[in-house]
Amino acid sequence: MSKRRGVVVGSKLPLALALAIILVVASAYLFLSGNSTTPPSSTVTGTPTVPVRTAVNQLVQDINDRNVDGAVAFYAPTSVVRWSGSTGGLSGLYTGSANVKLIYATTVGKTTKMDINVSGYTEKARSPTHINATFVASMLANSTVAGILTATIDVSQEWNWGGGGWHISRENWAYSFFDSSYIDANQSHDATTFPQWRVMQAGRDPNLVSEKSFEWHAGPFLAAAVYAFLFGVASYLVVRRRQSEREGPPDKQRRPAPS
């Protein structure tokens, strides 16, 4: 009887482990996705308790502090961001906070020093909860892969109030000037802050998101797989231990009666 019971438990073990792994993979991925820096929906509700200029100032401060997560928190999952003009290869349309985080991570995240000064700030209210802001951003930065960066950017933003804060629904960074000391010295590397430089030179689409989409989206799945594997091993050991306890030590197991 004990031997048969052990066979039954053993035959069910792969199925139990498979179900446990599937459950853990799904749970881990949802946990990782839920803890990403995605702000709440920018549904217009309530009355603003702070001026939009406060949000703009904090966004600029986060960029100067090279705080990528802090800056991306101002963008909603449906935000649309366009970088145009002399961007050094980053011209394009980026939709969603995940893609916005990608361009910040590959630019601001690669700097050792960032200094943006705002001038000519103006606002135009379409409603108390929907305000357009425009200003000129003068940037001076040091990058480990692009040298000294200087740029002048005409910024226009559409801000919506919702979820207890201001969030950007649409934004355009129009670069009227961009320069890099490595470009001037012809010292740009294969892996630069803006990998689109060489893509553009080759006459191909300089879309940063398409180049980085695998690495960006594979990370949560890889982490979930690691957690699932560890959980599966632990579950297997627990089941084996309980099975051994039920069967008892080998010398006390039921022996066949002598013939």
C-alpha positions in Angstrom: 0.0 0.0 0.0 2.8 2.5 0.9 4.7 1.8 -2.2 1.6 2.3 -4.4 0.8 5.5 -2.6 4.3 6.8 -3.2 3.9 6.0 -6.9 0.7 8.0 -7.1 2.3 11.0 -5.3 5.3 10.8 -7.6 3.1 10.6 -10.7 1.2 13.8 -9.7 4.4 15.7 -8.8 5.3 16.9 -12.3 1.8 18.2 -12.8 1.8 20.0 -9.4 5.2 21.6 -10.1 4.0 22.7 -13.6 0.9 24.4 -12.1 3.0 26.0 -9.4 5.5 27.3 -11.8 2.8 28.8 -14.1 1.2 30.4 -11.1 4.5 31.9 -9.9 5.5 33.1 -13.3 2.2 35.0 -13.7 2.3 36.4 -10.2 5.9 37.5 -10.4 5.4 39.2 -13.7 2.3 41.0 -12.4 4.2 42.0 -9.3 7.1 43.4 -11.4 4.8 45.2 -13.8 2.8 46.6 -10.9 5.9 48.0 -9.3 7.2 49.8 -12.4 7.3 53.5 -12.4 3.9 53.9 -14.2 1.8 56.8 -12.8 -1.9 56.5 -12.3 -4.2 57.2 -15.1 -4.5 60.9 -15.9 -8.3 60.9 -15.9 -9.5 64.4 -15.2 -11.0 64.4 -11.7 -11.1 67.0 -8.9 -9.6 70.4 -8.7 -5.8 71.0 -8.9 -4.2 71.6 -5.6 -0.9 72.8 -7.0 0.0 74.9 -10.0 1.3 73.1 -13.1 4.5 75.2 -12.9 5.3 73.2 -9.7 5.2 70.0 -11.7 7.3 71.4 -14.5 9.9 72.6 -12.0 10.0 69.2 -10.4 10.3 67.4 -13.7 13.3 69.6 -14.6 14.8 69.0 -11.2 14.5 65.3 -11.6 16.3 65.5 -15.0 19.0 67.6 -13.5 19.4 65.1 -10.7 19.5 62.3 -13.3 16.5 60.7 -11.6 15.0 58.8 -14.4 12.3 57.1 -12.4 11.3 60.5 -10.9 11.0 62.1 -14.3 9.1 59.2 -15.9 6.5 59.3 -13.1 5.1 62.5 -14.7 4.1 60.5 -17.9 0.9 58.5 -18.1 0.7 55.0 -19.8 -0.8 56.7 -22.8 1.6 59.7 -23.0 2.9 60.6 -26.5 6.3 62.2 -26.7 8.0 63.5 -29.9 11.7 64.5 -30.2 12.4 66.4 -33.3 15.0 68.6 -34.9 18.7 68.2 -34.2 18.5 65.4 -31.7 21.7 63.5 -32.6 19.7 60.5 -33.8 16.8 60.4 -31.4 14.1 62.0 -33.5 11.0 60.0 -33.3 7.6 59.4 -31.7 7.5 57.6 -28.4 4.2 56.3 -26.9 3.7 55.1 -23.3 5.7 55.7 -20.1 7.8 52.5 -20.8 9.1 53.9 -24.1 9.6 57.4 -22.5 11.6 55.7 -19.7 13.8 54.1 -22.4 14.8 57.4 -24.0 15.5 58.9 -20.6 17.6 55.9 -19.5 19.7 56.0 -22.7 20.3 59.8 -22.5 19.9 61.3 -19.0 20.9 58.0 -17.5 24.2 58.0 -19.3 25.3 61.4 -18.0 27.5 62.2 -15.1 26.3 65.8 -14.9 23.2 67.4 -16.1 22.2 71.1 -16.0 19.0 72.4 -17.7 17.9 76.0 -17.3 14.4 77.0 -18.2 13.5 80.4 -19.8 10.5 81.9 -21.6 8.0 79.9 -19.6 4.3 80.5 -20.6 1.0 78.7 -19.9 -2.3 78.5 -21.7 -5.2 77.0 -19.8 -7.7 75.1 -21.9 -9.5 74.3 -18.6 -8.5 74.3 -14.9 -7.4 70.7 -15.3 -5.9 70.9 -18.8 -3.0 73.3 -19.3 -0.4 73.7 -22.0 3.1 74.8 -21.0 5.9 76.0 -23.3 9.5 77.0 -22.5 13.0 76.9 -23.7 15.4 74.4 -22.1 19.1 75.2 -22.3 21.1 72.0 -21.6 24.7 71.4 -20.7 25.7 67.9 -19.7 28.7 65.5 -19.4 28.3 62.0 -20.8 30.6 59.1 -20.3 30.1 58.0 -23.9 29.3 61.3 -25.8 31.5 63.8 -24.0 30.2 67.3 -23.4 26.6 67.8 -24.6 25.0 71.1 -25.3 21.5 71.7 -26.6 18.7 74.2 -26.9 15.3 72.7 -26.9 11.8 74.3 -27.5 9.6 72.3 -25.2 5.8 72.2 -25.4 3.7 70.1 -23.0 0.1 69.2 -22.4 -0.6 68.7 -18.7 -3.7 67.0 -17.3 -4.7 66.9 -13.6 -5.8 63.5 -12.3 -5.1 60.9 -9.7 -4.0 63.7 -7.3 -1.3 65.1 -9.5 -0.3 66.6 -12.9 0.7 64.2 -15.7 1.9 64.9 -19.3 -0.4 63.6 -22.0 1.6 65.0 -25.0 5.0 66.5 -25.2 7.3 67.8 -27.9 11.1 68.4 -27.5 12.1 70.4 -30.6 15.9 70.6 -30.6 17.0 73.8 -32.4 20.6 73.1 -31.5 22.6 69.9 -30.5 26.3 69.3 -30.2 28.6 66.7 -28.7 32.3 67.0 -28.1 32.9 63.5 -29.3 31.1 64.2 -32.6 33.2 67.3 -33.1 36.4 65.3 -32.5 35.1 62.3 -34.5 35.4 60.1 -31.5 31.9 58.7 -31.3 32.0 55.0 -30.3 30.0 52.0 -31.6 28.0 52.1 -28.3 27.1 55.7 -27.8 24.5 57.5 -25.8 22.5 57.7 -29.0 23.0 54.4 -30.9 20.8 55.8 -33.7 23.7 57.9 -35.1 25.2 54.9 -37.0 21.7 53.7 -37.9 20.9 57.0 -39.5 24.2 57.0 -41.3 23.3 53.6 -42.8 20.0 55.0 -44.0 17.8 52.9 -41.7 15.0 53.9 -39.4 16.6 55.4 -36.2 13.8 54.1 -33.9 15.3 53.6 -30.4 12.4 51.5 -29.2 12.7 48.9 -31.9 16.4 48.5 -31.2 15.9 48.1 -27.5 12.5 46.4 -27.3 13.8 42.9 -26.6 16.1 43.9 -23.7 13.4 46.2 -22.3 10.5 43.7 -22.4 12.5 40.5 -21.6 13.8 41.7 -18.2 10.5 41.1 -16.3 10.0 37.6 -17.9 13.6 36.6 -17.0 13.1 37.7 -13.4 9.8 35.8 -13.2 11.4 32.7 -14.6 14.2 32.8 -12.0 11.6 33.1 -9.2 9.5 30.3 -10.7 12.5 28.0 -10.9 13.5 28.6 -7.3 9.9 28.1 -6.1 9.7 24.9 -8.2 12.8 23.5 -6.6 11.6 24.4 -3.1 8.2 22.8 -3.8 9.8 19.6 -5.0 11.9 19.3 -1.9 9.0 19.9 0.4 6.9 17.2 -1.4 9.7 14.7 -1.3 10.3 15.3 2.4 6.6 14.9 3.2 6.5 11.7 1.1 9.5 10.3 3.0 7.9 11.2 6.4 4.7 9.3 5.4 6.6 6.2 4.3 8.9 6.2 7.4 12.6 5.2 7.7 13.6 2.3 5.4 14.2 -0.2 8.3 10.6 0.5 9.6 8.8 0.2 6.3 6.5 -2.8 5.9 8.3 -5.9 4.8 6.7 -8.8 2.9 5.8 -11.7 5.2 8.2 -14.7 4.8 6.8 -17.5 2.6 
